[in-house]
Amino acid sequence: MKIFFSFFRIKGTTAVEVASGLHWYLKYSCGAHISWEKTGGVQIGSIPKPGFLPAVKEEGLVFKRPVPWNYYQNVVTSSYSYVWWDWERWEKEVDWMALQGINLPLAFTGQEAIWQKVFVDFGVSKEYLNDFFGGPAFLAWARMGNLHGWGGPLSQNWFDQQLALQKQILNRMLDLGMTPVLPSFSGNVPAALRKVYPSSNITRLGNWNTVSGDPRWCCTFLLDPSDSLFVKLGEAFIKKQIEEYGDVTDIYNCDTFNENSPPTDDPSYISSLGAAVYEAMTKGDKNAVWLMQGWLFYSDSKFWKPPQMEALLHSVPYGKMIVLDLFADVKPVWKTSSQFYGTPYVWCMLHNFGGNIEMYGVLDSISSGPVDARISQNSTMIGVGMCMEGIEHNPVVYELMSEMAYRSEKVQPAVADRSNLSFSQKEWIKVYSRRRYGKAIQQLETAWEILYHTIYNCTDGIAVSSSLPLDDIRAIWFSVHVIVLSLDDHNKDYIVEFPDWDPTLDVARKHQDHSHLVFHRSLRGVLRKSETSLPKPHLWYPTKQVIKALSLFLDAGKHLSGSLPFRYDLVDLTRQALSKLANEVYLKAVNAYQQKDLRALDDHSHKFIQLIKDIDKLLGCDDNFLLGTWLESAKRLASNPQEMRQYEWNARTQITMWFDTTTTNQSKLHDYANKFWSGLLKDYYLPRAATYFEHLRKALRENGDFKLKNWRKEWISYSNKWQAATNPYPITAQGGALSVATKLYEKYFSKELN
């Protein structure tokens, strides 16, 4: 790519290259900043007027990708972030992708309409497909065969609307020179297919996280890849997509074995399954390339040992499979698998689970990991990627990760760096701060250096943190049920994931003494805590340092009135500090209960409740932290009142209980997709904590036992009513963020730094 200044000409091999070249010029020559709208939007006030644009060197600026592909999305991002988007929002996202240099995006929208057509062609009526597809907010897991029917059925309006939207998305991607990744057949089939093809090898899978195994949404059906029908269905699906969209790609995603191990570990059998999956693709597209998530090699490493991995990876011709090293930012598989046994792979950053709102990052890892992988001996790395479960958070992380698509050398964010690119760049974090806020402000530059060394450089590597091997932890889990679960980039703060446990058991002290095991649960929470375990929120930095950074943000506030990026960051940082404080307050409250100290329990529980109220008010000061925005976007897609109620129930349920309950058992996935959103804290998280603490107080007042099931019954009943409710929530901010944040700092932290 070349940028010449004579009349500001940008050259590139595709529109993506041109767009990313423009973006680089705007960032590093003009000091501009372009983020998602929900994380502050754009800062272009620093761009000079036409005729006064900064010059580049006479010979221009030339840079190219060190690896060809820049991948984007996770198979569940479509549910956690994109589910309620219309074309206006999608167009902005595709354009944002182009500016970031993304040329290999997942394109999963509307695939249910394709499947509907295919299964009807194979003799399954539309009526019998009603319990096959999940509701809009749960389609990702229905596609993977984890559940069926939950939140559904889908209306014909949804099928038609999403198919039309997919065509718009694909057209825009193609116009920009991107190569979209389309879905392919993984073996997930409707129950009715057994009646149409009674001799086919269709197996009912086991329970995936339902409370009671309710067949209305539990236990999906898998067509064995060795069955001849598998290839026929796979071929039909690929051809139907080509019929609808045209010949738009040769790259297809399939994750048949993601959290779903083959029935035997025989390498020859695994190889035959992989060959069948690939054959189904090539029957529909002779040039097909299979792209698969490599998460299974990490999450189910007990099964996927070297012989099994190699059998699957070598089941297709070389160059016809691409593996996403999904969690390479924390646990890179390429290092322990001989570069995926010679299979091309993409170094990916996972970073986020459930679309949670949590300030977190591993900047040193993402600024060096892709380079280390690319220059390693016998490297088969062909790209970088961002595979977060949810987007629109932590903009600094995605800014740096996007740049790694064009950087051939490591970046030291807080150390002077010029890399191999021909422009003057001092400290990356300092430059980022200046671009994001449109000016150099000393307090913010100092604050960002603190954040880089604390929040944004988690170095504890927690994924499995224990002196015991993973297999031993699994054995303990299934036999004793006293494991404390934690996930480094999944927010488990007590406000948003309130513990469902009986503190009468002496676990809180063990938690405070750190004498516990920590188990990393899978992408979608295959394992959950029991009533005897207290989850441990992840804390990887000294909180006093972050509070110092917050004080610097507040000092800088007078210089940035009206700055949306600053407002977003101030609200998010204040929320982060208060949420971590609430964790400490919660532990003091349950410890007071264990000590039978009613007065202390009152004090600490009331402070916890007040923190929820104060954080809710803080979040209400920024349009991007509002529950109402999520709910209204869901309702806007509806074509009638019935759909409106269904979509709102989907939207409310995903971010709260997620899955099914009984009268005395919460969903196993409750709070997996928790959110720090104003309205959700006040009307959902607050009543939950308040009723729990009231049950604790009652036990002390009456000198009796804490009745966990009584609280559960009360809480689950409340939750069910809230999920089904239709009361509106604000969609515009109320109050001044700087004023509210300043008051909360003085209320909770001013003494801490004195």
C-alpha positions in Angstrom: 0.0 0.0 0.0 1.3 3.5 -0.9 0.2 6.9 0.3 1.3 9.9 -1.7 0.7 13.4 -0.7 0.6 15.2 -4.1 -3.2 15.1 -4.1 -3.6 12.7 -1.3 -3.6 9.5 -3.2 -4.0 6.1 -1.6 -3.2 2.9 -3.4 -4.1 -0.6 -2.3 -4.9 -4.0 -3.8 -8.4 -4.0 -2.4 -10.8 -1.4 -0.9 -10.0 -2.9 2.5 -6.3 -2.0 2.0 -7.3 1.5 0.8 -9.6 2.0 3.8 -7.0 0.8 6.3 -4.4 3.0 4.7 -6.6 6.0 5.1 -7.3 5.0 8.7 -3.5 4.7 9.4 -2.9 8.2 7.9 -5.8 9.7 10.0 -4.5 8.1 13.1 -0.7 8.7 12.9 -0.6 11.8 10.7 -3.7 13.6 11.8 -4.1 12.4 15.4 -7.7 11.1 14.8 -9.4 8.2 16.6 -12.2 5.9 15.3 -13.9 3.6 17.7 -17.3 1.8 17.9 -20.1 4.3 18.6 -20.8 2.5 21.9 -17.2 3.0 23.1 -17.1 6.7 22.4 -17.3 6.9 18.6 -15.0 9.1 16.5 -12.6 11.9 17.4 -11.8 13.8 14.2 -11.5 17.3 15.6 -7.7 17.0 15.3 -7.9 16.5 11.5 -6.8 19.8 9.7 -9.0 21.4 7.1 -8.6 20.5 3.5 -5.5 22.1 2.1 -3.7 21.8 5.4 -3.4 18.0 5.7 0.0 16.8 7.1 2.4 15.7 4.4 4.1 12.4 4.3 7.5 11.6 2.9 8.0 12.4 -0.8 8.3 8.7 -1.6 5.2 8.0 0.3 4.4 5.5 3.0 4.6 1.9 2.1 3.5 -1.0 4.3 2.1 -4.4 3.8 0.6 -7.3 5.7 3.1 -9.7 7.2 0.4 -12.4 6.9 -2.5 -12.4 4.4 -5.6 -12.8 6.6 -7.2 -10.6 9.3 -10.1 -12.6 10.7 -13.0 -11.2 12.7 -15.9 -12.6 14.9 -16.8 -15.6 17.1 -19.6 -17.9 16.3 -21.5 -16.5 19.2 -20.9 -12.8 18.6 -24.0 -13.0 16.4 -26.1 -13.6 19.4 -24.3 -11.6 22.1 -23.8 -8.4 20.0 -25.4 -8.5 16.5 -28.7 -10.2 17.1 -30.9 -7.0 17.0 -28.9 -5.1 14.4 -30.6 -3.6 11.3 -28.8 -2.6 8.1 -27.9 0.9 9.3 -25.9 -0.6 12.2 -24.4 -3.4 10.1 -23.2 -1.0 7.5 -21.3 0.9 10.1 -19.7 -2.3 11.4 -18.6 -3.5 8.0 -17.1 -0.1 7.3 -15.3 -0.2 10.7 -14.0 -3.7 9.7 -12.5 -2.2 6.6 -10.8 0.6 8.5 -9.2 -2.0 10.8 -8.0 -4.0 7.8 -10.3 -7.0 8.4 -10.5 -9.1 5.2 -11.9 -12.4 6.6 -15.1 -11.8 8.5 -17.6 -14.4 9.6 -21.0 -13.9 7.9 -23.6 -16.0 9.8 -26.7 -13.8 9.5 -29.7 -15.3 7.9 -28.5 -18.9 7.8 -31.8 -20.2 9.3 -33.6 -19.1 6.1 -31.2 -21.3 4.1 -31.7 -24.2 6.4 -35.4 -23.9 6.3 -35.3 -24.1 2.5 -32.9 -27.1 2.6 -34.8 -29.1 5.2 -38.1 -28.5 3.4 -36.4 -29.8 0.2 -35.5 -32.9 2.2 -39.1 -33.6 3.3 -39.3 -31.8 6.7 -42.2 -29.4 6.9 -41.8 -25.8 8.2 -44.1 -26.7 11.1 -41.7 -29.4 12.3 -38.8 -27.0 12.2 -40.4 -24.8 14.8 -38.7 -26.6 17.7 -35.4 -26.9 15.8 -34.4 -23.3 15.6 -33.8 -21.3 18.8 -35.2 -17.9 19.5 -33.3 -14.9 18.0 -31.1 -14.3 21.1 -30.1 -18.0 21.2 -29.5 -18.9 17.6 -25.8 -19.3 18.0 -26.3 -22.3 20.3 -29.1 -23.8 18.3 -26.7 -23.7 15.3 -24.1 -25.6 17.3 -26.5 -28.2 18.4 -26.4 -27.2 22.1 -30.1 -26.5 22.4 -33.3 -26.3 20.3 -36.5 -24.4 20.6 -35.4 -22.2 23.5 -36.8 -18.7 22.9 -38.6 -19.7 19.7 -40.3 -20.4 17.4 -39.0 -18.1 14.7 -41.6 -16.3 12.6 -41.5 -16.3 8.8 -40.9 -12.6 9.1 -37.6 -13.3 10.9 -36.4 -15.7 8.3 -37.2 -13.3 5.4 -35.9 -10.2 7.2 -32.6 -11.9 8.2 -32.0 -13.4 4.7 -32.4 -9.9 3.2 -30.1 -8.4 5.7 -27.4 -11.1 5.0 -27.5 -10.2 1.3 -26.9 -6.5 2.2 -24.0 -7.5 4.5 -22.4 -9.7 1.9 -22.7 -7.2 -0.8 -21.0 -4.6 1.4 -18.2 -7.0 2.3 -17.6 -7.9 -1.3 -17.6 -4.3 -2.4 -14.8 -3.7 0.1 -12.8 -6.7 -1.1 -13.4 -8.9 1.9 -13.7 -12.7 1.8 -16.7 -13.6 3.9 -16.7 -16.9 5.8 -20.1 -18.7 5.4 -21.5 -21.5 7.5 -21.5 -25.1 6.5 -23.2 -28.3 7.7 -21.9 -29.7 11.0 -24.4 -32.5 11.4 -27.0 -30.7 13.6 -30.5 -31.8 12.3 -34.1 -31.5 13.4 -35.8 -34.5 15.2 -38.3 -34.8 12.3 -35.5 -35.9 9.9 -35.5 -39.3 11.6 -39.0 -39.9 10.4 -38.2 -38.9 6.9 -35.0 -41.0 6.9 -35.6 -43.7 9.5 -32.4 -45.7 8.5 -30.1 -42.7 8.9 -27.5 -42.7 11.7 -28.9 -39.9 13.8 -27.9 -39.8 17.5 -29.6 -37.8 20.3 -26.9 -35.9 22.2 -26.7 -35.5 25.9 -27.9 -32.6 28.2 -26.2 -29.3 27.6 -26.7 -27.1 30.7 -30.5 -27.6 31.1 -31.6 -27.8 34.7 -33.9 -30.8 34.3 -33.3 -32.2 30.8 -36.6 -30.8 29.5 -36.9 -32.3 26.0 -38.5 -29.2 24.7 -35.1 -27.6 24.4 -32.6 -30.3 25.6 -30.7 -32.9 23.8 -30.3 -32.2 20.1 -29.8 -34.6 17.2 -26.6 -35.2 15.3 -26.3 -36.9 11.9 -23.2 -39.0 11.9 -20.7 -37.7 9.2 -20.2 -41.3 8.1 -23.8 -41.5 6.9 -24.3 -40.8 3.2 -27.1 -38.4 4.1 -24.5 -36.1 5.7 -22.7 -35.4 2.5 -26.1 -34.8 0.7 -27.3 -32.3 3.2 -23.9 -30.6 3.4 -23.8 -30.3 -0.4 -27.4 -29.0 -0.6 -26.7 -26.3 2.1 -23.6 -25.0 0.3 -25.4 -24.9 -3.1 -28.4 -23.2 -1.6 -26.2 -20.5 -0.2 -24.6 -20.0 -3.6 -28.0 -19.9 -5.2 -29.1 -17.2 -2.8 -25.9 -15.1 -2.6 -23.9 -16.0 -5.6 -20.3 -17.3 -5.6 -19.1 -15.1 -2.8 -16.5 -17.2 -1.1 -14.7 -20.5 -0.9 -14.1 -20.5 2.9 -16.7 -22.2 5.1 -16.8 -22.6 8.9 -17.7 -25.9 10.5 -17.3 -26.9 14.2 -18.8 -30.4 14.4 -16.6 -31.4 17.3 -16.7 -28.1 19.3 -17.7 -29.2 22.9 -19.0 -32.4 21.3 -16.4 -35.2 21.2 -16.5 -38.0 18.6 -17.9 -41.3 20.0 -14.4 -42.9 19.8 -10.8 -41.7 20.0 -9.7 -44.0 17.2 -7.6 -41.8 15.0 -8.7 -43.6 11.8 -12.4 -43.0 12.7 -11.7 -39.3 13.5 -9.9 -39.0 10.1 -12.9 -40.5 8.3 -15.3 -38.0 10.0 -13.1 -35.1 9.0 -13.0 -36.3 5.5 -16.8 -36.6 5.4 -17.2 -33.0 6.6 -14.8 -31.8 4.0 -16.4 -33.9 1.2 -19.8 -32.3 2.0 -18.2 -28.9 1.5 -16.5 -29.8 -1.8 -19.6 -31.4 -3.2 -21.2 -28.0 -3.0 -18.0 -25.9 -3.8 -15.1 -27.7 -5.4 -12.7 -25.1 -4.1 -14.0 -25.1 -0.5 -11.6 -24.4 2.4 -12.7 -25.6 5.9 -12.2 -23.0 8.6 -12.6 -24.4 12.1 -12.2 -23.1 15.6 -9.3 -24.6 17.5 -11.0 -24.2 20.8 -11.7 -27.9 21.2 -7.9 -28.6 21.3 -7.7 -26.5 24.4 -11.0 -26.9 26.2 -11.1 -30.7 25.7 -7.4 -31.5 25.7 -8.1 -34.8 27.5 -9.7 -36.1 24.4 -7.7 -34.3 21.7 -4.3 -35.7 22.2 -1.6 -35.6 19.5 -2.9 -38.7 17.6 -6.5 -37.4 17.5 -5.5 -33.8 16.6 -3.3 -34.9 13.8 -5.9 -37.3 12.5 -8.5 -34.5 12.2 -6.1 -31.9 10.9 -4.7 -34.2 8.3 -8.1 -35.5 7.2 -8.3 -32.9 4.4 -5.7 -32.0 1.7 -3.0 -29.6 2.9 -4.1 -26.0 2.5 -7.8 -26.9 2.6 -8.1 -26.3 6.3 -7.5 -23.2 8.4 -7.6 -23.4 12.2 -8.4 -20.5 14.5 -6.0 -20.6 17.5 -8.9 -19.1 19.4 -7.3 -18.4 22.8 -3.8 -17.6 21.6 -3.7 -14.4 23.6 -3.7 -16.4 26.8 -3.2 -20.2 26.0 -1.7 -20.6 22.5 -2.2 -24.1 21.1 0.3 -23.6 18.3 3.2 -23.9 20.7 2.1 -27.3 22.0 0.9 -28.9 18.7 3.9 -28.5 16.4 2.2 -25.6 14.6 -1.1 -27.6 14.4 0.9 -30.3 12.8 1.6 -28.3 9.8 -1.9 -27.0 9.3 -2.3 -23.2 8.5 -3.7 -21.3 11.4 -4.8 -17.8 12.5 -3.4 -16.4 15.7 -6.5 -15.1 17.5 -7.4 -13.0 20.5 -10.5 -14.2 22.4 -10.5 -11.6 25.1 -14.2 -11.5 26.0 -16.8 -13.9 27.2 -20.6 -13.4 27.1 -20.3 -9.8 26.0 -19.5 -8.9 29.7 -18.5 -5.3 30.5 -15.2 -5.5 32.2 -12.0 -3.5 31.7 -9.4 -6.2 30.9 -6.6 -6.8 28.5 -3.3 -8.5 27.8 -1.7 -5.7 25.7 1.9 -7.1 25.9 0.6 -10.5 24.7 -1.3 -9.2 21.7 1.5 -6.8 20.8 4.1 -9.6 20.7 2.3 -12.9 20.4 1.5 -12.7 16.7 5.1 -11.8 15.9 6.5 -14.6 18.0 4.2 -17.1 16.2 5.0 -15.8 12.7 8.7 -15.9 13.1 8.9 -19.2 15.0 10.6 -22.2 13.4 8.4 -23.9 10.8 5.6 -21.4 11.4 2.3 -22.1 9.6 0.6 -18.9 10.8 -1.3 -17.2 8.0 -3.3 -14.5 9.8 -4.3 -12.7 12.9 -7.9 -12.5 14.3 -10.2 -11.2 16.9 -12.7 -13.8 18.2 -14.4 -12.1 21.1 -17.8 -13.4 22.2 -19.1 -9.8 22.5 -17.9 -6.5 21.1 -18.2 -2.8 22.0 -15.9 -2.6 25.0 -12.2 -2.0 25.8 -11.5 0.0 22.7 -7.8 0.2 23.5 -7.4 -3.6 23.2 -9.1 -3.8 19.8 -7.2 -0.8 18.5 -3.8 -2.5 19.2 -4.9 -5.9 18.0 -6.2 -4.5 14.7 -2.8 -2.9 14.1 -1.0 -6.3 14.5 -2.5 -7.2 11.0 0.0 -4.7 9.6 2.9 -4.8 12.1 5.8 -7.0 11.3 7.6 -6.2 14.6 6.6 -6.2 18.2 5.1 -3.1 19.8 6.0 -2.1 23.3 3.0 0.0 24.2 4.7 2.0 27.0 8.2 2.1 25.5 9.5 4.2 22.6 8.9 2.4 19.4 9.3 3.1 15.7 8.7 -0.4 14.4 9.2 -0.9 10.7 6.6 1.7 9.7 7.9 5.0 8.4 6.3 7.5 10.8 7.3 9.0 14.1 5.7 7.2 16.9 6.8 7.6 20.5 5.0 5.7 23.2 2.0 3.8 21.8 -0.2 4.3 24.9 0.6 8.0 25.0 -0.2 8.4 21.4 -3.4 6.5 21.8 -4.5 8.8 24.7 -3.8 11.9 22.6 -5.7 10.6 19.6 -8.7 9.3 21.6 -9.2 12.7 23.3 -8.0 15.0 20.6 -5.2 16.6 22.6 -2.3 16.0 24.9 -3.4 16.1 28.6 -0.7 15.1 31.0 -3.1 13.6 33.6 -4.6 11.3 31.1 -1.3 10.2 29.7 -0.1 9.3 33.2 -3.4 7.6 33.9 -3.2 5.5 30.7 0.3 4.4 31.7 -1.1 3.2 35.0 -3.9 1.4 33.2 -1.4 -0.2 30.8 0.6 -1.6 33.7 -2.5 -2.8 35.7 -5.9 -3.4 34.1 -4.5 -3.9 30.6 -1.7 -6.2 31.3 -3.1 -9.2 33.1 -0.1 -11.5 33.5 -1.3 -14.2 35.9 -2.4 -16.4 33.0 -5.4 -17.7 34.9 -7.2 -20.3 32.8 -6.6 -23.3 35.0 -4.9 -22.1 38.3 -4.1 -25.0 40.5 -1.3 -27.3 41.5 -3.4 -30.2 40.3 -3.5 -31.5 36.7 -6.7 -30.7 34.8 -7.8 -34.3 34.9 -7.5 -34.4 38.7 -9.6 -31.2 38.9 -12.3 -32.7 36.7 -12.3 -35.8 39.0 -12.7 -33.6 42.1 -15.4 -31.6 40.5 -17.6 -34.6 39.7 -17.0 -36.3 43.0 -16.9 -33.5 45.6 -18.6 -30.5 44.0 -16.5 -28.0 45.9 -14.6 -26.1 43.2 -14.4 -22.4 42.9 -14.7 -21.3 39.3 -13.0 -18.4 37.7 -12.3 -17.0 34.3 -9.8 -14.3 33.8 -11.7 -12.4 31.1 -15.2 -13.3 32.2 -16.7 -10.9 34.7 -17.7 -12.6 37.9 -18.0 -9.5 40.1 -20.6 -10.1 42.8 -23.0 -7.4 41.7 -23.5 -9.0 38.2 -23.0 -12.6 39.1 -24.3 -12.9 42.6 -23.3 -16.1 44.4 -25.9 -18.8 44.7 -24.5 -20.5 47.8 -25.0 -21.1 51.5 -22.5 -19.0 53.5 -23.2 -21.1 56.5 -20.6 -23.4 55.1 -17.1 -22.1 56.0 -16.0 -21.2 52.4 -15.8 -17.5 52.6 -12.7 -17.6 54.9 -11.1 -20.1 52.5 -11.8 -17.6 49.7 -10.2 -14.8 51.6 -7.2 -17.0 52.5 -7.0 -18.0 48.8 -7.0 -21.7 49.8 -9.1 -22.9 46.9 -9.0 -24.4 43.5 -9.8 -22.4 40.4 -11.4 -24.1 37.3 -11.7 -22.5 33.9 -15.1 -23.2 32.6 -15.7 -23.6 28.9 -16.9 -21.0 26.4 -20.5 -21.5 27.3 -20.3 -22.6 30.8 -20.3 -26.4 30.7 -19.5 -26.6 34.3 -21.1 -24.4 37.0 -20.7 -23.9 40.7 -22.7 -25.7 43.3 -24.4 -24.3 46.3 -21.3 -25.1 48.4 -18.8 -23.0 46.4 -18.1 -19.3 46.4 -16.9 -17.9 43.0 -13.8 -15.8 43.0 -13.9 -12.6 40.9 -10.7 -12.2 39.1 -8.5 -9.4 40.4 -5.1 -9.2 38.7 -4.0 -5.6 39.7 -3.6 -3.4 42.8 -6.8 -1.5 43.1 -5.1 1.6 44.6 -3.2 2.1 41.4 -6.4 2.1 39.4 -8.1 4.5 41.9 -5.1 6.8 41.3 -5.7 6.6 37.6 -9.4 7.5 38.2 -8.3 10.5 40.2 -6.2 11.6 37.3 -9.2 11.2 34.9 -11.3 13.4 37.2 -8.6 16.0 37.3 -8.5 16.1 33.5 -12.3 16.4 33.1 -12.4 20.1 32.9 -10.4 20.0 29.7 -12.7 17.6 28.0 -16.3 18.7 28.3 -18.3 17.3 25.5 -15.8 14.5 24.6 -17.7 11.3 24.1 -14.7 9.0 24.3 -13.6 10.7 27.6 -17.1 10.3 29.0 -17.2 6.6 28.1 -13.8 5.9 29.6 -14.6 7.9 32.8 -17.8 6.1 33.4 -16.3 2.7 32.6 -13.2 3.3 34.9 -15.4 4.6 37.8 -17.7 1.5 37.4 -14.6 -0.8 37.4 -13.3 0.7 40.6 -16.7 0.6 42.4 -17.4 -2.9 41.3 -14.2 -4.2 42.7 -14.9 -2.3 46.0 -18.3 -4.0 46.0 -16.6 -7.4 45.9 -14.8 -6.6 49.1 -18.0 -5.3 50.8 -19.8 -8.5 49.8 -17.2 -10.7 51.5 -17.3 -8.5 54.6 -21.1 -9.0 54.7 -21.0 -12.8 54.5 -18.2 -12.9 57.0 -20.3 -10.9 59.4 -23.1 -13.4 58.9 -20.7 -16.3 59.7 -19.6 -14.4 62.8 -23.3 -13.9 63.7 -22.7 -10.2 63.8 -26.1 -8.7 62.8 -25.0 -5.1 63.0 -22.0 -5.6 60.8 -24.1 -7.6 58.4 -26.6 -4.7 58.2 -23.8 -2.2 57.6 -22.0 -4.1 54.9 -25.1 -5.4 53.1 -26.6 -1.8 53.0 -23.3 -0.5 51.6 -23.4 -3.2 48.9 -27.0 -2.2 48.0 -26.0 1.4 47.9 -23.1 0.7 45.6 -25.5 -0.9 43.2 -27.7 2.2 43.3 -24.8 4.5 42.8 -23.3 2.5 39.9 -26.7 2.4 38.2 -26.9 6.2 38.5 -23.4 6.5 37.1 -24.1 4.2 34.1 -27.2 6.2 33.4 -25.0 9.2 32.5 -23.8 7.6 29.3 -26.0 6.4 26.4 -23.8 3.4 25.9 -24.5 1.8 29.3 -28.3 1.7 29.1 -30.5 -1.4 29.3 -33.2 0.4 27.3 -31.0 0.6 24.2 -30.7 -3.3 24.1 -34.4 -3.8 24.6 -35.6 -1.2 22.2 -33.4 -2.5 19.4 -35.0 -5.9 19.9 -38.5 -4.5 19.7 -37.8 -2.5 16.6 -37.2 -5.7 14.6 -40.7 -7.0 15.4 -43.5 -6.8 12.9 -46.4 -7.3 15.3 -47.1 -7.2 19.1 -46.6 -11.0 19.5 -43.1 -10.8 18.0 -42.4 -7.7 20.1 -43.1 -9.6 23.3 -41.1 -12.6 22.2 -38.1 -10.5 21.2 -38.1 -8.6 24.4 -38.3 -11.8 26.4 -35.3 -13.1 24.4 -33.3 -9.9 25.0 -34.1 -9.9 28.8 -33.5 -13.6 29.3 -30.1 -13.8 27.5 -28.5 -11.2 29.8 -30.0 -12.6 33.0 -31.1 -16.3 33.5 -30.0 -17.3 30.0 -31.5 -20.8 30.1 -34.2 -22.7 31.9 -35.0 -22.8 35.6 -37.1 -24.7 38.1 -38.9 -23.2 41.1 -35.8 -23.7 43.3 -32.9 -24.0 40.8 -31.5 -21.1 38.8 -30.3 -21.7 35.3 -26.9 -23.3 35.1 -25.9 -20.4 32.8 -27.4 -17.6 34.9 -25.4 -14.3 34.6 -23.1 -15.8 31.9 -23.9 -12.8 29.7 -24.1 -10.3 32.6 -24.0 -6.6 31.8 -23.3 -3.4 33.7 -26.2 -1.5 32.3 -28.3 1.2 34.0 -31.8 -0.2 34.7 -30.5 -3.8 34.9 -28.7 -3.0 38.1 -31.5 -1.1 39.7 -34.4 -3.5 38.7 -32.6 -6.9 38.6 -29.3 -7.1 40.4 -30.4 -4.9 43.3 -33.6 -6.9 44.3 -31.6 -10.1 44.0 -29.0 -9.0 46.5 -31.5 -7.3 48.8 -33.7 -10.4 49.2 -30.6 -12.6 49.8 -29.3 -10.3 52.5 -32.7 -10.1 54.1 -32.8 -13.9 54.3 -29.4 -13.8 56.0 -30.6 -11.2 58.5 -33.7 -13.3 59.2 -31.6 -16.3 60.0 -29.6 -14.3 62.5 -32.6 -12.6 64.0 -34.4 -15.9 64.5 -31.2 -17.8 65.4 -32.0 -20.3 62.7 -30.5 -21.6 59.5 -30.2 -19.7 56.3 -32.7 -21.3 53.9 -31.1 -21.1 50.5 -34.0 -22.8 48.7 -36.5 -20.3 50.1 -34.4 -17.4 48.7 -34.0 -19.2 45.4 -37.8 -19.7 45.2 -38.4 -16.0 45.8 -35.7 -14.8 43.5 -36.5 -17.2 40.6 -40.1 -16.1 40.7 -39.1 -12.5 40.6 -36.7 -13.2 37.7 -39.3 -15.0 35.7 -41.7 -12.0 36.0 -38.9 -9.5 35.1 -38.0 -11.5 32.0 -41.6 -11.5 30.9 -42.2 -7.9 31.7 -42.5 -5.1 29.1 -41.9 -2.0 31.1 -39.8 0.6 29.2 -36.3 1.8 30.2 -34.6 5.0 29.2 -32.7 5.1 25.9 -31.0 8.5 26.5 -28.5 9.4 29.2 -29.5 11.5 32.2 -27.1 13.5 34.4 -23.5 14.7 34.1 -21.0 11.9 34.1 -18.1 14.0 35.4 -20.2 15.4 38.3 -21.6 12.0 39.3 -18.2 10.3 39.0 -16.5 13.0 41.1 -19.1 12.7 43.9 -18.7 8.9 43.9 -15.0 9.2 44.1 -15.2 11.5 47.0 -17.8 9.2 48.7 -15.8 6.0 48.4 -12.2 6.6 47.5 -11.0 10.1 48.6 -9.6 8.8 51.9 -7.8 5.9 50.2 -5.2 8.0 48.5 -4.6 10.4 51.4 
